[in-house]
Amino acid sequence: LPSALYFIMGTSKGKSVHGHIIGASLIALLDVNTGPTSIIGLLTAQIIKQVTAEGYAPSAIAVAVAFSVGLYSLVMGLLKLGFLLEFVSHPVLTGFISAAALTIIIGQVPAIFGETNIGSGVANQIHDIFAKLPTTKTPTLLVGLTGILLLCVFQFIGKQWGKKHKAVWIISIGRNAITILLFTIISFAANKSLATPLFDLTGKIPSGLVAPKVPDLALVGKVFQPSLAVFVASALEHIAIAKSFGRRNNYTIDQSQELTFLGVTNILNSFFGGMAVGGAASRTAVNSESGVKSPLSGIFTTGAVLISIYALTGALFWIPKAALSAVIIAAVWQIVVPISVFISYWKISFTDFVASQLAFWITLFVSAETGIELATLFMVFCTVLQVVFSKGK
């Protein structure tokens, strides 16, 4: 749905002439590919952990979060308030994304070791991971580590020889699918005749789409405030990707129009049982490198997804959970910001450094929404102080 809808509602991709855009405002030719992302998944999972204790199903909570994100986005887009996202500075976003990425990675480590009953929260998870090392399942650990190694090898050969050899490049960008396919075949061959599988499997996944229905508005009220962090993360990620590819291909974007699109697609998603979505960096990069010229490609992506959820769910049963965790860890590690970036903040601006650290540590050990809110408020407060106490020369 998001990929197909972006064809109609995204920013126009026209040639920039003296600061003006040539092209229809409703027909999108932008590079951005939208869908569920790692950051959105992490933040949604945190909200699910908070609300599940009240008796709500995880899928219902994810739907309520998507609806809330859609409301935030639609209101800001229609009121032309996209400029407000500029108040979330780059140092704040750097610290927030790095902490969120590490939280995702730590959350996937137990599946690599085959550990169960791990507590919630980063501190508890780190403690439980080390405490339960004696219970590590060797076949599961072998699958997980081999998967990570295989993904790193594919990525390395892609960087080294991908530009020279088309086949190598295709293997590199398709490394996630190749890895999952390989381990699914191995898993089927090893476990099809066993009463108890050698390692944990994904299990049965319902096929088809759920019937459209209105989200639970009472549940929306419970998750509306925590969903603010999901909205900020998805909106910033989406617009950052759009700006990046706009600079590369010589066009500009309309931030408010992009927010309107995010609002409409997330609200529609929630009626069809979907989770929140936004611009996806890896999907967009693959689209761009593959020579895609229009979001019309999203129609074909949508068709492939529909075929998968109707016809291939039986094969998904055999995917090892450790292989999935390996794919997630390898993908998310790419968005962890190097320590050198934080060192540069220290050298250039102490205020930026403090803001990035607030966003990082509070997001990591408290919550994502608290981290990004407090760090942004700190930056706004410091900016106001600088204006008030500035002296002319």
DOLUM-544005 format. One record per atom (N, C-alpha, C, O, CB): x, y, z; residue in one letter. Coordinates in steps of 0.05 Angstrom, whole numbers, plus 5000, padded with zeros to 4 digits. Last residue first. Glycine has a CB too. Example, Ala and Ser with C-alpha at 12.3 -4.5 7.8 and 13.67 -1.06 7.14 Angstrom:
<nodes>
525749555142s527349795143s525850015157s526850235161s528249885114s526448865156a524649105156a526449345156a528549345169a522649115181a
</nodes>
This chain:
<nodes>
557958645362k560658755360k560658955336k562659075330k562758525355k553058435412g553858535385g556658645385g557658725406g551858745376g551957845446k552858125448k553858205420k555358065407k555058155469k546757415471s548757485451s549457775452s547657945459s547657415423s542857235506f545357345517f547457405497f549757445504f546457155538f538657055472v538157255493v540757395503v540757635508v536757125517v541156685439v539956915427v539657135448v540157375443v537256855415v542856295476q544856425459q543756685447q545156885444q545756235437q537856145497l539856275514l541956425498l542656645504l541156075533l535655885452v534356125463v536356285480v536456525479v531856045479v539255455448t538955655426t537755915436t538656125428t537355535403t538155185495c540855295490c540755505468c542155705470c542855075483c532855025485f533455195508f536155325504f536455565509f533555025534f533454695440v531854935438v532555125460v532755365456v528854865438v536654285464m537654445442m536154705438m537354915433m537654285416m533054095503f535654195511f536754375489f537754595495f537553975518f528953895470l528354125489l530954255498l531154495500l526754035513l531753475447t530753695430t530153935447t530854165440t528253605415t532553145492a534853245477a534053485459a535553675457a536153025460a527353025508l529053185525l531453295511l532253525516l530053005548l525452745461e524052985471e525953155488e526153395484e521552905487e528852315454i528752515433i527352775442i528052985433i527252405409i528052045505g530652125495g530552345474g531952545477g532051895483g522551945507t523752115527t526452215517t527152455521t524051965554t521951585464e520551845464e521752035483e521952275478e517651805469e525251155480a525851305456a524551575456a525751775449a524951145431a527451095549s525551045527s526151225504s527451435507s522651095537s532550905579v529950985589v527750925568v526450725570v529951295596v537150735553f536550615579f533850705591f533050595611f538750685598f537350975501l538350705506l537250585531l536550345532l541350705506l535351485507t533951305489t534751015496t533050835495t534651375460t539251685542i536551665551i534851475534i533251325544i535251945552i543951645510w543751485535w540851465545w540151255556w545451615556w542651965463f543651695461f543051535487f541851325486f546651695456f540852465479a539152305462a540052015462a538351835462a539252415433a545352625509l542752605522l540952425505l539652245516l541452875525l549152625468q549452435490q546852405505q546152175513q551652525509q547353045436s547552775424s547752565446s546652345443s550052765406s547753475473a545153395462a545253115450a543352965454a544353605440a553353485481v551553425504v548753335493v547653145504v551153665523v554953635429f555853385441f554053305464f553253065465f558753415452f552654135423d551853915405d552653645417d551153455415d553153945377d555454405463t552554385464t551554155447t549854005455t551254655455t560654395445f560054245469f557054205472f556154005481f561154395494f562954345381s560854475397s560154295421s559054075418s558354535380s567854105363i566654335349i564654485367i564754725368i565154235324i569353675396k571453865387k570154125376k571254345379k573153745366k564653395402w566053495426w568053715418w568253915432w567553265440w563453255350y561653435364y563053555388y562753795393y559053285373y567652895342s567653145327s565753345339s566253585339s566953095298s566052485375i568552625382i568652895367i569553095378i570952455375i561652305346f561152435372f563652585381f563452785395f560352215393f564452095302v562452315298v561952455324v561852705325v559852205286v567451685322s568851925313s566952155308s567752395311s570351855287s564051275331i564751435354i566051695345i565851895359i566551275373i559051215277p561751175289p562351355312p561251585313p563851205267p552351025287v554151235279v556951185292v557051115316v553051515288v548950495258v550250585282v552450785275v554150725259v551450345298v547150305210i546250565218i547250655245i546650875254i543150575218i549149785204q550049995185q549250275194q550450465185q548749935157q546549465240w549249555247w550249785229w551849945237w551249325246w542049305213v541849535232v544549645240v544849875245v540249455257v543848875183a542649105170a542749355188a543449575179a539749055161a545748505220a547548595198a546548855185a548049025178a547948385177a541048425251i543548535263i545348655241i546448875245i544948315279i537548205212i536848455226i539348585237i539748825234i534848405248i540247735198v539647935177v539048205190v540048405181v537147845161v540247475248a542847535235a542347755213a543947945211a544047285222a534847395256s536347575274s538947655262s539747885265s536747445301s533947015216l532647275215l534047475232l534447705224l529647245224l537146605236a537746715210a536446985207a537647175197a536946525188a534446475284a537146585285a538046715259a539546905259a539146355293a529746255265k529646515278k532346645280k532646885277k528346495306k529645945201p530645955228p530546235240p531246425227p533545845229p523845815164i526046005167i527045995196i525446035215i525146295160i519445495156w521945365161w524245555165w526545465169w522545175139w515045815144f514945655169f517745565176f518345545200f513045425166f515446005093l516446175114l516546025141l518046115159l514746425117l512645635063a515545625062a516745785085a518945715095a516645725035a507445805073g508245535081g511245515082g512345385100g507145325062g507046295049t507246295078t508046015088t509145995110t504546375090t506346384994l508946285004l509246265034l511446215044l511146464994l501446594978a502346334967a504846214980a505345974977a502846364938a500147075004y498046884997y499046604990y497646404994y496447004974y504847345012i503147295036i500747115030i499447015048i502047565046i507047344959s508447214982s506547155005s506546935015s510647394992s503447654930i503947374922i505147214946i504446984951i505747354897i504048134957l501548004958l501747704950l500547534963l499448134939l509348264942v508748224971v506048064973v505847884990v508448494985v508848334887a510648114897a509948054926a509947824934a513648204895a505448774885g504548514874g506248284885g505148074891g504748524844g508749164908t506249094921t505248824911t504348654927t504049304917t512549204868t513349114895t510949014910t510948804923t514749344910t509449414827f510549144824f511449034851f511148794855f512849154804f508249914850i506049734842i507049454839i505649264848i504749834815i513250144854g511950054879g509549874873g508849704890g511050294895g514550334806s515650074813s514349964838s514349724842s518750104817s512650834807l510850644794l511950354800l510350164799l510650684764l516551184824p515251024844p513050834833p511850684848p513951204865p521651144773s519051244782s518051064805s518550824805s517051254759s526350914757k525951194750k523451304762k523051554760k525951214720k531450484779v528550544780v528250844775v529551004787v527350454807v536650284779g535850434756g532850504756g531850574735g536550294732g538650054823s537449874803s536450014779s535549894759s535249714816s540050464856e542150324843e541150134821e542550064802e543850164863e534850594874s536350794859s538550654843s538950704819s537650994877s533250134901n531650234879n533350414861n533350394836n529250384889n537150114940v537049894921v535449984897v536149924874v535749644934v535850584968a538450554955a538450344934a539550374912a540650494977a530750454987t531050684969t533750664954t533850714930t530950944984t531950035022r530149984999r530450204978r530550154954r527249975008r535250305059s536350085043s534650035019s535749994997s536549835060s531650715080a534250785067a535250555049a535950605026a536350845088a524950835073a526850625081a529450675065a529450675041a525750345076a519951265101g522051225081g524151025090g525051045113g523351485073g515050875137g516351125130g518451065108g518550835098g517751255154g509550615177v511550605155v512750875151v511751075160v510350495129v506350205227a507150465216a509450435196a511050245198a508150645239a502749605205m504249765224m505150025211m504750065187m506749605235m495949415186g498849455182g500149625203g498749765218g499349595155g490449325183g492149165201g495049195198g496649025207g491448875198g487849675151f488349415140f490249245157f491349045148f489549445112f487650135180f485050015174f485449735163f483649565164f483450185155f493050275180s491850185205s489150055201s488349875216s491550425224s493850445127n495150205137n493750095162n493349855164n498150255143n491150935129l490050715112l491250445121l489850245122l490650765083l494751205162i491951175171i490650945155i489250775166i490451435166i499351185131n499351055157n496551015167n495950815180n500951215177n497951475085t498651195082t498651045109t497850815110t501351165069t496751995106v494751845092v495451545092v493751375097v494351945063v501852135130g499352135145g497251955132g496051785145g498252415148g505352115088l505751935111l503251915127l502551695137l508052035128l503152545056f503252265046f503552065069f502051865070f505552235026f504152965091t501452895084t501252615073t499352465080t500353095063t509752955091l508352895116l505352825110l504252645123l508453125135l510553125038e511552855046e510152775072e509452535075e514552865050e508553635042q507153445024q508053155031q506352975031q507853504995q512253865076s509453845085s507953645068s506253495078s508154115084s516953855045q516753705070q513953655079q513253445088q518353845092q518153764981d516253924997d515753765022d514453555022d513553984981d524753764952i522353634962i520653834978i521654044986i523153394980i528453854890t527853914918t525253784926t523753694909t527654224922t533553544850y530853644854y530553694883y532053604900y528753434843y538553244834n537853524826n534853594827n533753694807n538953574799n540152764854n538852764827n537753044820n536153064801n536652564827n542452874903r543952704884r542752734856r544252734836r543752414892r538553164929r541053294923r542553134902r543853254884r542753324948r534652754933g534053004918g536653144910g536853244888g532253184934g537052394966f536752314938f535952554920f536452554896f534752094935f536752725013s539252605003s539152534974s540952604958s540052365020s531352825019k533253045014k535852945002k536953064984k533753205040k529452305030a528452455007a530352684999a530852724976a525652565012a532152195077i532652035054i531852185028i533252185008i531151755056i529852585110a532752585106a533452425081a535152505066a534152465131a524452435109i525252685096i528252695092i529152815072i524352925114i524751935136h523551955109h524552205095h525352195072h520451965111h526952075186e528351875168e527351905140e528951905121e527851595179e523052425205l525752515200l527352335182l528752425164l527252545227l518552075207a518552315191a521352415184a521952495162a516952535205a520251675243s519451605215s519551845197s520451835174s516751475215s521351985290a523451815277a522751755248a524451785230a523751555293a516352225300v518752385295v520952225281v522152325262v519852495322v513051765306f512551965285f515052125279f515752155255f510252155294f515351525350v515251375325v514851575302v516151545281v512951165326v514451925388a517251855381a517351695355a519151735339a518551685404a508951915391l510252155382l513152095373l514052205353l510152375403l507051465416s507351455387s508651705375s509451705352s504651415373s506151605469p508651465462p509151455432p511451435423p508651185473p500951865459q503252015468q505951865462q507751995452q503052075498q497651425441f498051675425f500551825433f502051915416f495551845428f496250975467v498950975454v499551235440v501651265428v499050745434v491151075488k493350975506k496051005493k498051045507k492850685513k488151215443g488551405464g490851325483g492251505493g486051445480g488050725417v489550955404v490151165425v492251285425v487851075381v484650445450l487450375449l489150595437l491450635445l487850105434l479950705436a480850715464a483750645466a485250765481a479150515481a479550575382l480150855389l480950885418l482551055425l477751025384l481950075344d480750115371d481550395381d483850445388d481749895391d480950205274p482650155297p481150205323p479250365324p485150335295p476049885233v476850135246v478650065270v477949885286v474350305255v478249415183k476549495206k477749745219k480049805215k476249265226k478848935130p479149205140p477249265163p474949175163p478549405117p481348285146a479048445136a479348725147a480048765170a476348315145a488248135129v485948145148v483748325137v484348505121v486948255176v490647745075l490347995088l487947985108l486047845104l489948225068l494547125073g492547315065g492547565081g494147595100g489847185066g496246655126s496446755098s494146955093s492146955107s496246525078s499846645187p497246645173p497646765145p499046965141p495146805189p505346225197i504546505192i501946505177i501746385156i506746665177i508545785240k506345835222k505646125221k505346255242k503845665230k515745885248g513145775254g510945855234g511545985214g512245845282g521146005252t519246225251t516446125258t514946255272t519246365224t524545555298l523545635271l521545865274l520445915295l522345395257l530445385334d527745515334d527045615306d528745725291d527745755353d533444755315f533545035324f530845155321f529045045307f535745205308f531944245305l534644295316l534944575327l536444625345l536744245295l525144085324p527144195306p529844245320p529944285344p526144455293p522343475341t523343725353t525543845335t527543715332t524343685382t521543085303a519243175319a519943445332a518143615335a518542955341a524043115236l524543115265l522043205280l520643395271l526943295272l523843165182s523242895193s523642885223s523442665235s524942685180s525343695172k522743595162k521943325174k519543265176k522843565132k530243905187n528143885207n525543745198n523843695214n527544155217n533843935144a534843825170a532543765189a532843585206a536644025183a531044145101a532443895098a533143765125a533043515127a534943925081a529444635124f527444435115f528644155113f527543965122f526244525088f534444875133s532644815156s530544605148s530044425164s531245075165s536344945081i537844775101i536044695123i536044465132i540244935112i532445295062i532845035049i534244845068i533444615071i534445065023i533245725097t530645595096t530845315084t529645125094t528645775080t538445875084f537945755110f535245625112f534845435128f538245965132f537546085032l539445865037l538845725063l538745475064l542245975037l533846495041l533146265024l534946025029l534045795031l533346344994l536846845073i534446725083i533646475067i532846275079i532146925083i540946975035t541546845061t539146705073t539346475082t542647055081t538047214994i539646974989i540246825014i540046575015i542247044975i535847655020a534047455009a535647195004a534546975010a532847554983a540647935033n538747855054n536947625044n536547425058n537048095063n543248024984r544447845003r542547755025r542647525035r546847985016r542248324939g540248124946g541147934968g540047714972g539547964922g546748624933i544348764941i542048574949i540248644963i543348954919i550348204918s550848374941s548248504951s547648494975s552948584935s548347994871i548547814894i548847984919i547647914940i550947624891i548848454839i546148334844i546248154868i544348164885i545148184819i554448504838w552748714849w549948614856w548948684877w552548954829w555848044810v556748074838v555048284852v554348254875v559748164839v553548154761a552647924776a553447944805a551847884823a553847664764a556548604743k553648624749k552648394766k551048444784k552048644723k562648824761h561248584753h558348604762h557748614786h562648334765h564349324779k565649204755k564048974744k564048924720k568449114762k561649444825k561549634803k562649514777k561949604755k562949884810k563049004859g560349034849g560049224825g558449174807g558549144871g567848914884w567648844856w564848894843w564448824820w568448554852w567549134936q570049104923q569749074892q571249204877q571548864934q562249134952k563749394952k566249374936k567049564923k564349474981k561148594946g559548784931g561049054930g561049184909g556848824944g564448354982i565048314954i563448504936i564348574915i564348014946i561948555030f564648625023f565248584993f566448764980f566648445040f556848325029q557048615028q559848695019q560248885004q556348735055q558147785032f556747885009f557048185006f557448284984f553747805011f560647785083v562147715060v560847815034v562147925017v562447405058v556247925116c558648105115c560348045090c561348225077c560348075140c553047475107l552047745100l554347935097l554448105079l550047845120l556247075130l555447065102l554647335092l555347415070l553246855098l556447235184l558847225168l558247225138l559647365123l560446965175l551047185198i552347445200i554847455183i555347645168i553047515229i550446625190g548746815175g550047095175g550147225154g546046825187g553946415227t554446365199t552846565182t553846655161t553646075191t551346575274l554046685268l554746645238l555946815226l556146555285l546446285270g546546575273g549146695265g549246885249g545946645301g547945745266v546345865245v546646175246v546946305225v543345785247v550745685314l552045635289l550645765266l551845895249l552345335284l546645775351l548945955350l550345925324l551246125313l550845905374l543545315340t542445585336t544645785334t544545965316t540545655359t546944895355p546044915327p544945195321p545445305299p543844715322p547745035412t549945045393t548945055364t550045225349t551644795396t544445445454k544045225437k546045235414k545945415397k541045215426k546245645520t546445685491t546045425476t547145215483t549245805485t546245645574t543945505561t544045535531t542145465517t541345625572t550545945592p550745655594p548445505580p548745265574p550745575623p548346475584l550246365565l550646065567l550945925547l552946495568l545146745619k544046505606k545946385585k545046215569k541346555595k547847195635a547147005655a546246735643a546646525656a544847115673a548247485587f550647375599f550047155620f551446955622f552447585612f542847615580i544347485559i546847345570i547347115563i545147695537i541447885628d540247615622d541847465601d542147225602d537347645614d544248375622h544748195645h543847905639h545247715644h543148295670h542048575575i544948515576i545548325599i547148135596i546548775579i536648625592q537348445570q540348375570q541048135567q536648565543q536949015632n536048745639n536848545617n537648315623n533048735643n538649445599a540249365622a539549075630a541348905634a539749545646a534449495561v537149435553v538849325576v540249125573v538549675541v528049185569g529949395576g532849315571g533549085576g529649475606g525848545594s525548785577s527449005587s528249005610s522648875577s529147885597g527548115607g527448345587g528648335566g528848215633g528147275564i529947505569i528247735577i526047785566i531547565543i526346745551n525546885576n527547105584n528447125607n525346685599n531946425518t529146495521t528746635548t530446635565t527346245518t537146345469e536346405496e533346485497e532446615478e538146615509e539946265422g537846075429g536846115457g535745925468g538745795424g543546635405f544546435424f542346225431f542946025445f545446565449f540346935372i542746825361i543846595379i544846395369i544947045358i536447115407a535646925386a538046795373a537946565364a533947065365a539347485438p538447235450p537647025429p538046785434p536047295468p540347915399v542547735408v541447475421v542547265415v544347885427v536248265390q536448035373q538547835381q538547605372q537048125345q536848685427g534448525428g534448275411g532948085416g532148695419g541648895409i541648755434i539148585437i539248365448i541748955458i539649135361i541748925360i541648765386i541748515385i544449055356i536049525381i535149305363i537049075363i536248845365i534749415334i539549835410t537349705424t536249475407t535649265417t535049905431t542650045369l543949865389l541749705405l542149475412l545650015408l538850365345a540050145330a541249945349a540949705346a542150255310a537750745385a535650575375a536750325361a535650105364a533750725357a542850985388a541750845411a539550655402a539350425412a540651045432a543051215336s545151025345s544050855368s544450615369s547651175353s538651555336i538651335317i540751125326i540250885324i539351435289i540151925377f537651775379f537751525361f537151305370f535251945370f544852165358g544852015383g542451825386g542651605395g544852195407g542852395311t545052205310t545152035335t545351785334t547752355308t538952745329l538152525312l540352315311l539752075311l537452625283l542253115355v540152965370v539352715354v539052505366v537753145375v545453295312p546653155335p544652995351p545252775360p548153345353p541353545280h542753315271h544153165293h544152915294h544853385250h535453745317s538053785305s539353525297s538553305305s539853945323s529153895308v530653655317v533353665303v533553595279v529053395311v527454335281f528254375309f529554125321f531054145341f525754445326f525654165233e528354265233e529254315262e531654345266e528454525217e520354045239l522253815242l525153915242l526953765251l521853615220l517654495224l518154455253l520154225258l521454215279l515554395267l516654485170f519054625179f519654575208f521954605217f518754925174f511554265164g513954095161g516454215170g518354075178g514154015132g506654485168l508454515191l510954345188l512254285208l506954445216l501854535138k504454625127k506454675149k507854885150k504054885111k497354285153l497754555164l500454675155l501254885164l497654545194l498053785130l495853955120l496254245129l495454435116l493253855129l502453585160g502653625132g500553815121g501153995106g502353365117g500453555213m502753735207m503053785177m503854005169m505353605217m496253195204v495753465215v498053645208v497553875199v495253445246v499052745185l496952875168l496453155178l496253345162l494352715169l502352595228s503452665201s501452825185s502153035173s504352415186s498752475270y500952675273y501852775246y502053025242y503252555289y495852065244l494552315252l496552535256l496152755247l493052265279l499751665235g498351785213g497052045220g497052235204g496251595203g501051545288v503051665271v501851795247v502652015238v505151455262v496051305301s497051545315s499151695299s499051935296s498151475343s496050855267f493851055265f494751325278f494251535267f491250955278f500450585286a500450675258a498350895255a498851095241a499850445239a498650465338v501050635335v501050755306v501550995302v503650485340v494550115326a493850375339a496250565337a495750805334a493250325369a497449695304v495549835287v494850105299v494650305285v492949665284v500249535349a501749635326a499949785307a500749995296a503049395311a495949355380i497549575390i499049705366i499249945364i499549495412i494248915351a492449135355a493949385364a493249615356a490249065375a498648575355s497948685329s496048925331s496249105315s496548455312s498748455411p500948615399p500148735372p500848965366p503348445395p492448555445a494148395427a496348565415a495848805409a492448255405a491848765513y491448815485y493448635468y495648585477y491949115478y492748735568g490948535556g490448575526g488848435514g488348535569g496449045592e493649125596e491648945581e489248995581e493249405588e501348875575a500448785602a497548855607a496348735625a502248925623a502149145527t501248865526t500148775553t498248615554t503548685517t504449645534v501549625534v500449335535v498149295543v500449765509v509949595532q508749755553q505749695556q504649705578q509150055547q510949295487k511749185513k510449335536k509749225557k514849205516k509149655448i507749405452i508449285479i506649185493i508449195430i513150035451i510450105460i508749855465i507149845484i509050285438i517449735431q517549845458q514749925468q514149875492q519450085459q515649635379a515949415397a516049515426a515049375444a518549255391a515950145357t513350025360t513449795380t511649755396t512349915333t521450215357l519750395374l517050275378l515850305400l519650665362l522949805321l523949815348l522149975366l521349875388l526749935349l520249945273g519749695286g520649685315g519149585333g521149475271g522750435263i519850435268i519150175283i517550175301i518150455242i527950255253i527450445275i524450435283i523850425306i528250725267i527249905209s528249805234s527549985257s526749895278s531349765232s520850025175t523750045178t524649945205t522949895223t524650335174t515849905126p516749875154p519749885156p521049745140p515549625167p516250385071g515450125083g516250125113g517250325123g516749895068g518050695009t516950695036t516150415045t515650235029t514550885038t523050994973n521450754975n520550725004n522250735022n523050504966n524451584936v524051454962v522151214960v520151214947v522851664981v525051854887d526451604891d525551444915d525951204916d529451654892d519252134854l521452144874l522551864877l521251664871l520352254900l515152284823l517352144810l519752134828l522052134818l517952284783l508252344832a510852314844a512752174826a512151964815a510652174871a503752804817i504852564805i507752534814i509452694806i504752574774i502353284840l501153044850l502352784839l502052574851l498253044845l504853704814s505253684843s504153424854s504853344876s503953914857s508553614753a505953614767a506353564796a508053394804a504053404755a514054064740g512853804742g510253814757g509754004772g514753604755g519554414761i517854374738i516654094741i518153904744i519354404712i520854844815i520554564806i518654554783i516454654784i519654384829i525755354825h523055264821h522954984809h524854904796h521555464802h531055524827g529655484852g526755394849g525355354869g529655734868g532555534774h532555784789h530755754814h529255934821h531456014772h529854934767v530655154750v530355414766v528055494771v529055164723v530354244775s530354504789s531454724772s533754704762s531954484816s526153774745k528653914745k528454184759k526454324754k529653954716k522053384791g522553534766g525253664767g526553674788g520353744762g518552994824k521452984817k521853124790k521852984770k522552694817k513853174874s514553154846s517653154843s519053294857s513353374830s512652774932t513653024920t514352974891t515352764884t516053124936t506952304931g509552404938g510352664924g508852764907g511652194932g501952104915m502052314934m504852424940m504952634954m500852224959m502251684876i500251894873i500952144890i500552364881i497551794880i506251344891f506151424863f504251654859f504751814840f505151184846f505051214942y507051424938y507151524909y507951744904y509751334947y501750774939l500551044944l502451264939l501651484931l499551054973l505250354932a503350414911a502250704914a501950844894a501050214911a508050364980s509450394955s507650474932s508350634916s510950124948s503750285018p505350535018p506850574991p506850794981p507450525040p501649765000l500050005000l501750265000l501250434984l498150005024l
</nodes>
